[in-house]
Amino acid sequence: MLRHEKAQQAEKLAILRREISIGAEAANAGRFSKKSVSDILDEVMLESPKR
């Protein structure tokens, strides 16, 4: 059970890192989102697998 929870946590962190990287690349290119941090977090949480 603990391994499964650690795997889920690692996956969530990987998704968050990927999204942050995408956002940083977009900002460096001068593209900015109108979404709030909360909106983005909600989307990430919806995409991540449920327990």
C-alpha positions in Angstrom: 0.0 0.0 0.0 2.8 2.4 0.9 4.6 1.8 -2.4 1.4 2.5 -4.3 0.9 5.8 -2.4 4.5 6.8 -3.0 4.1 5.9 -6.7 1.0 8.1 -6.9 2.8 11.0 -5.2 5.7 10.6 -7.5 3.3 10.7 -10.5 1.6 13.9 -9.2 5.0 15.5 -8.8 6.0 14.5 -12.3 2.8 16.0 -13.7 3.3 19.2 -11.7 7.0 19.5 -12.9 5.9 19.0 -16.5 3.2 21.7 -16.2 5.6 24.1 -14.6 8.2 23.4 -17.3 5.6 24.1 -20.0 4.6 27.3 -18.3 8.2 28.5 -18.0 8.9 27.8 -21.6 5.7 29.7 -22.6 6.7 32.6 -20.4 10.2 32.7 -21.9 8.6 32.9 -25.3 6.3 35.7 -24.3 3.1 33.6 -24.1 1.1 34.0 -20.9 -2.0 32.2 -19.7 -5.0 33.9 -18.2 -5.6 30.9 -15.9 -4.9 31.3 -12.2 -2.6 29.0 -10.3 -5.7 27.5 -8.7 -7.3 26.8 -12.1 -4.1 25.0 -13.3 -3.9 23.0 -10.1 -7.5 22.0 -10.4 -6.8 20.7 -14.0 -3.7 18.8 -12.9 -5.6 17.2 -10.0 -8.4 16.2 -12.5 -5.9 14.6 -14.8 -4.1 12.6 -12.1 -5.4 9.1 -11.3 -7.7 8.8 -8.3 -6.8 6.7 -5.3 
